Amino acid sequence: MNTFSPIGEGTMKDQKVVSVGLVLLLMGALVVQASAAEFTCCTDVREYFKAPLPTAPYTRVQDLKKAVEALRSEIDSPSDSCEDWVIERAFFEYGTALDEYSKTFPKDPQATQTWANAAACAYGEHLDWFVGLDESRQNRLIRMLTRTQSTSQEEFKKQRGTWLRSRVGNVLNSMGASFVKAQAHEQLFDAYERYSQVTIEIFPNEVSRKWHKWLRAQPDFQAEKREPEIVKLIRENADAFGRWEAFRSFLGFYIPANPSVRDEWLPVKKRIEQWLSQ
């Protein structure tokens, strides 16, 4: 935990002057970094991705924000003329850019939380868009990105599962990490529960473990609790009961879909069922 030592009045005044100076310097830097990139349609975004993304974190955020805004109108258009790979990459890169930018405020927790929450929302937009595609459209996108257009259906099924857990699962994992940085654990649970009801395919085991970890850390999310504490919370708190019930339900679908981790999660599922029945 952080420790604090007394600071003299003179030092405090000096720090205020330095803080104001840093804020002004930062604002000036942001103006300098302001991007000249403009996007009006999918073609502009496609051309933008032909070059490396800007190295300056804030410029990258601003560019991708405008790219995503332009693509939203393309998605809503009945012409449906924008390639899915352009949309997928734009959403992915925007979430990643916000996530990286949130890490540039080591001494400003509020700024970190604000930008981390924005990153989580951007990752959520990626997930909502992708899981909203019909399976045939998802498959065309995955085949194109993995260069498996000529692969047999049986072999592609394996490729699809691997890509979903690595690419979309990475977005799911990053969204969760962003919610944690934003101190928004309840939103993390809401998101995991919602997506688990749509599809199990996008859940890598890493996300399942983190979901379980944060459930065990309720209600203060400072450290994982011992079993008696968890059982007591489940008995006394309807929200906690509901969170554990949702995870138990998730495992009921996740374990059969991922037999390689059955031995890890089946005992956990049985223990949760015991907790919920007490």
Contacts in CASP RR format, 6 or more apart in sequence:
PFRMAT RR
TARGET T0000
AUTHOR 0000-0000-0000
METHOD contacts of the structure
MODEL  1
MNTFSPIGEGTMKDQKVVSVGLVLLLMGALVVQASAAEFTCCTDVREYFK
APLPTAPYTRVQDLKKAVEALRSEIDSPSDSCEDWVIERAFFEYGTALDE
YSKTFPKDPQATQTWANAAACAYGEHLDWFVGLDESRQNRLIRMLTRTQS
TSQEEFKKQRGTWLRSRVGNVLNSMGASFVKAQAHEQLFDAYERYSQVTI
EIFPNEVSRKWHKWLRAQPDFQAEKREPEIVKLIRENADAFGRWEAFRSF
LGFYIPANPSVRDEWLPVKKRIEQWLSQ
7 15 0 8 1.000
29 58 0 8 1.000
30 58 0 8 1.000
33 56 0 8 1.000
33 58 0 8 1.000
33 59 0 8 1.000
33 62 0 8 1.000
34 59 0 8 1.000
34 62 0 8 1.000
35 54 0 8 1.000
35 59 0 8 1.000
35 62 0 8 1.000
35 63 0 8 1.000
35 66 0 8 1.000
37 48 0 8 1.000
37 63 0 8 1.000
37 66 0 8 1.000
37 67 0 8 1.000
38 44 0 8 1.000
38 66 0 8 1.000
39 45 0 8 1.000
39 48 0 8 1.000
39 66 0 8 1.000
39 67 0 8 1.000
39 69 0 8 1.000
39 70 0 8 1.000
40 70 0 8 1.000
41 70 0 8 1.000
41 74 0 8 1.000
41 82 0 8 1.000
42 70 0 8 1.000
42 71 0 8 1.000
42 74 0 8 1.000
42 81 0 8 1.000
42 82 0 8 1.000
42 83 0 8 1.000
42 86 0 8 1.000
42 87 0 8 1.000
44 67 0 8 1.000
44 70 0 8 1.000
45 67 0 8 1.000
45 70 0 8 1.000
45 71 0 8 1.000
45 86 0 8 1.000
45 90 0 8 1.000
46 83 0 8 1.000
46 86 0 8 1.000
48 63 0 8 1.000
48 67 0 8 1.000
49 86 0 8 1.000
49 89 0 8 1.000
49 90 0 8 1.000
53 60 0 8 1.000
53 63 0 8 1.000
53 64 0 8 1.000
53 93 0 8 1.000
53 97 0 8 1.000
54 60 0 8 1.000
54 63 0 8 1.000
57 97 0 8 1.000
57 100 0 8 1.000
57 101 0 8 1.000
57 104 0 8 1.000
58 101 0 8 1.000
60 93 0 8 1.000
60 97 0 8 1.000
60 100 0 8 1.000
60 101 0 8 1.000
61 94 0 8 1.000
61 97 0 8 1.000
61 98 0 8 1.000
61 101 0 8 1.000
64 90 0 8 1.000
64 93 0 8 1.000
64 94 0 8 1.000
64 95 0 8 1.000
64 97 0 8 1.000
65 94 0 8 1.000
67 90 0 8 1.000
67 94 0 8 1.000
68 90 0 8 1.000
68 91 0 8 1.000
68 94 0 8 1.000
68 122 0 8 1.000
68 125 0 8 1.000
71 82 0 8 1.000
71 86 0 8 1.000
71 87 0 8 1.000
71 90 0 8 1.000
71 91 0 8 1.000
74 81 0 8 1.000
74 82 0 8 1.000
74 87 0 8 1.000
75 82 0 8 1.000
75 87 0 8 1.000
75 129 0 8 1.000
84 133 0 8 1.000
84 137 0 8 1.000
84 140 0 8 1.000
84 141 0 8 1.000
85 141 0 8 1.000
85 144 0 8 1.000
85 145 0 8 1.000
87 129 0 8 1.000
88 126 0 8 1.000
88 129 0 8 1.000
88 130 0 8 1.000
88 141 0 8 1.000
88 145 0 8 1.000
91 122 0 8 1.000
91 125 0 8 1.000
91 126 0 8 1.000
91 129 0 8 1.000
92 126 0 8 1.000
92 167 0 8 1.000
92 171 0 8 1.000
94 122 0 8 1.000
94 126 0 8 1.000
95 119 0 8 1.000
95 122 0 8 1.000
95 123 0 8 1.000
95 126 0 8 1.000
95 174 0 8 1.000
96 119 0 8 1.000
96 174 0 8 1.000
98 115 0 8 1.000
98 116 0 8 1.000
98 118 0 8 1.000
98 119 0 8 1.000
98 122 0 8 1.000
98 178 0 8 1.000
99 116 0 8 1.000
99 119 0 8 1.000
99 123 0 8 1.000
99 174 0 8 1.000
99 177 0 8 1.000
99 178 0 8 1.000
101 115 0 8 1.000
101 119 0 8 1.000
102 111 0 8 1.000
102 112 0 8 1.000
102 114 0 8 1.000
102 115 0 8 1.000
102 116 0 8 1.000
102 118 0 8 1.000
102 119 0 8 1.000
102 178 0 8 1.000
102 181 0 8 1.000
103 112 0 8 1.000
105 111 0 8 1.000
105 112 0 8 1.000
105 115 0 8 1.000
106 112 0 8 1.000
112 181 0 8 1.000
112 182 0 8 1.000
113 181 0 8 1.000
113 182 0 8 1.000
113 183 0 8 1.000
114 182 0 8 1.000
116 178 0 8 1.000
116 179 0 8 1.000
116 181 0 8 1.000
116 182 0 8 1.000
117 178 0 8 1.000
117 179 0 8 1.000
117 182 0 8 1.000
117 184 0 8 1.000
119 174 0 8 1.000
119 175 0 8 1.000
119 178 0 8 1.000
120 175 0 8 1.000
120 176 0 8 1.000
120 178 0 8 1.000
120 179 0 8 1.000
120 182 0 8 1.000
120 184 0 8 1.000
120 187 0 8 1.000
120 191 0 8 1.000
123 171 0 8 1.000
123 172 0 8 1.000
123 174 0 8 1.000
123 175 0 8 1.000
123 176 0 8 1.000
123 178 0 8 1.000
124 171 0 8 1.000
124 175 0 8 1.000
124 191 0 8 1.000
126 171 0 8 1.000
127 168 0 8 1.000
127 171 0 8 1.000
127 172 0 8 1.000
127 175 0 8 1.000
127 195 0 8 1.000
127 202 0 8 1.000
130 138 0 8 1.000
130 168 0 8 1.000
131 168 0 8 1.000
131 195 0 8 1.000
131 198 0 8 1.000
131 199 0 8 1.000
131 202 0 8 1.000
133 141 0 8 1.000
138 160 0 8 1.000
139 156 0 8 1.000
139 160 0 8 1.000
142 148 0 8 1.000
142 156 0 8 1.000
142 159 0 8 1.000
142 160 0 8 1.000
142 163 0 8 1.000
142 164 0 8 1.000
143 149 0 8 1.000
143 151 0 8 1.000
143 156 0 8 1.000
145 163 0 8 1.000
145 167 0 8 1.000
146 159 0 8 1.000
146 163 0 8 1.000
148 155 0 8 1.000
148 156 0 8 1.000
148 159 0 8 1.000
151 159 0 8 1.000
160 201 0 8 1.000
161 201 0 8 1.000
164 201 0 8 1.000
164 202 0 8 1.000
165 201 0 8 1.000
165 202 0 8 1.000
165 203 0 8 1.000
165 204 0 8 1.000
166 204 0 8 1.000
168 202 0 8 1.000
169 202 0 8 1.000
169 203 0 8 1.000
169 204 0 8 1.000
169 207 0 8 1.000
170 204 0 8 1.000
172 192 0 8 1.000
172 195 0 8 1.000
172 202 0 8 1.000
172 203 0 8 1.000
172 204 0 8 1.000
172 207 0 8 1.000
173 204 0 8 1.000
173 206 0 8 1.000
173 207 0 8 1.000
173 210 0 8 1.000
175 188 0 8 1.000
175 191 0 8 1.000
176 188 0 8 1.000
176 191 0 8 1.000
176 192 0 8 1.000
176 207 0 8 1.000
176 210 0 8 1.000
177 210 0 8 1.000
179 185 0 8 1.000
179 187 0 8 1.000
179 188 0 8 1.000
179 191 0 8 1.000
180 188 0 8 1.000
180 214 0 8 1.000
183 221 0 8 1.000
185 214 0 8 1.000
185 217 0 8 1.000
185 218 0 8 1.000
185 221 0 8 1.000
188 211 0 8 1.000
188 214 0 8 1.000
189 211 0 8 1.000
189 214 0 8 1.000
189 215 0 8 1.000
189 243 0 8 1.000
189 246 0 8 1.000
192 207 0 8 1.000
192 211 0 8 1.000
192 250 0 8 1.000
193 243 0 8 1.000
193 246 0 8 1.000
193 250 0 8 1.000
195 202 0 8 1.000
195 203 0 8 1.000
196 203 0 8 1.000
196 246 0 8 1.000
196 249 0 8 1.000
196 250 0 8 1.000
196 253 0 8 1.000
196 254 0 8 1.000
200 250 0 8 1.000
200 253 0 8 1.000
200 254 0 8 1.000
200 257 0 8 1.000
201 257 0 8 1.000
203 250 0 8 1.000
203 254 0 8 1.000
205 258 0 8 1.000
205 261 0 8 1.000
205 264 0 8 1.000
208 250 0 8 1.000
208 251 0 8 1.000
208 254 0 8 1.000
208 261 0 8 1.000
208 265 0 8 1.000
211 247 0 8 1.000
211 250 0 8 1.000
212 247 0 8 1.000
212 268 0 8 1.000
213 224 0 8 1.000
214 221 0 8 1.000
215 243 0 8 1.000
215 244 0 8 1.000
215 247 0 8 1.000
216 224 0 8 1.000
216 225 0 8 1.000
216 230 0 8 1.000
217 223 0 8 1.000
217 224 0 8 1.000
217 225 0 8 1.000
218 225 0 8 1.000
218 230 0 8 1.000
218 233 0 8 1.000
218 240 0 8 1.000
218 243 0 8 1.000
219 233 0 8 1.000
219 237 0 8 1.000
219 240 0 8 1.000
225 233 0 8 1.000
227 275 0 8 1.000
230 275 0 8 1.000
231 275 0 8 1.000
231 278 0 8 1.000
233 240 0 8 1.000
234 240 0 8 1.000
234 241 0 8 1.000
234 244 0 8 1.000
234 275 0 8 1.000
234 276 0 8 1.000
234 278 0 8 1.000
235 241 0 8 1.000
235 278 0 8 1.000
241 276 0 8 1.000
244 272 0 8 1.000
244 275 0 8 1.000
244 276 0 8 1.000
245 276 0 8 1.000
247 272 0 8 1.000
248 269 0 8 1.000
248 272 0 8 1.000
248 273 0 8 1.000
248 276 0 8 1.000
251 265 0 8 1.000
251 268 0 8 1.000
251 269 0 8 1.000
251 272 0 8 1.000
252 269 0 8 1.000
254 265 0 8 1.000
255 261 0 8 1.000
255 262 0 8 1.000
255 265 0 8 1.000
255 266 0 8 1.000
255 269 0 8 1.000
END
